[in-house]
Amino acid sequence: MWSIVWANLVHLGIAYVLALPVAFDRDRAARGAGLRTFPLVALAACGYSLVGMSVLDTTDAEARVLQGLITGIGFIGGGAILKSKGTVHGTATAASIWNTGLIGIAVAFGRYEIAVLLSLINFVTLRYFKTNSDHKDDKKEPA
């Protein structure tokens, strides 16, 4: 029994840690979601997946849990998207929330290579691929 508890704790810890690079980048850039949101999304997605795998007896039932997770995480991400004066902000944050949920799911299913790659690609994309609006934000004077 304790071996299952420890295995679950390891999965949850890995999901949490893999979400931190994305969280640090979004927090550093003063975007809508940051150090609290991303690790919690990964942690919750991993936790729901672990519980689903442990109590459900068919892949059909597990697929329904995953469908619900993907939809719910998309809903959370949708809250990060703002439209104002003909511009849309927050789509990268929303996509990152969705991606972070998948990191948690991948970890729960033991697909660490997928989780690490998702975390790395998400971090690199946010950090090094800037849009015109990102550059404008960098040039603004502090209030």
Number of C-alpha atoms within 10 A of each C-alpha: 5 7 8 9 10 11 12 17 13 14 23 22 17 21 33 22 14 25 32 22 19 29 25 17 18 23 17 11 16 10 15 16 21 20 17 12 19 28 27 19 24 32 28 20 27 29 21 18 22 20 14 19 18 10 10 12 10 10 11 10 14 19 14 12 18 18 11 13 21 17 13 15 22 17 14 15 21 17 13 18 16 12 9 7 5 5 8 10 15 18 15 17 24 22 18 25 30 24 26 32 28 25 31 34 29 23 29 28 14 12 13 19 12 15 25 18 13 20 24 15 13 20 21 14 14 17 14 8 9 10 9 7 10 11 10 9 10 10 8 8 6 5 3
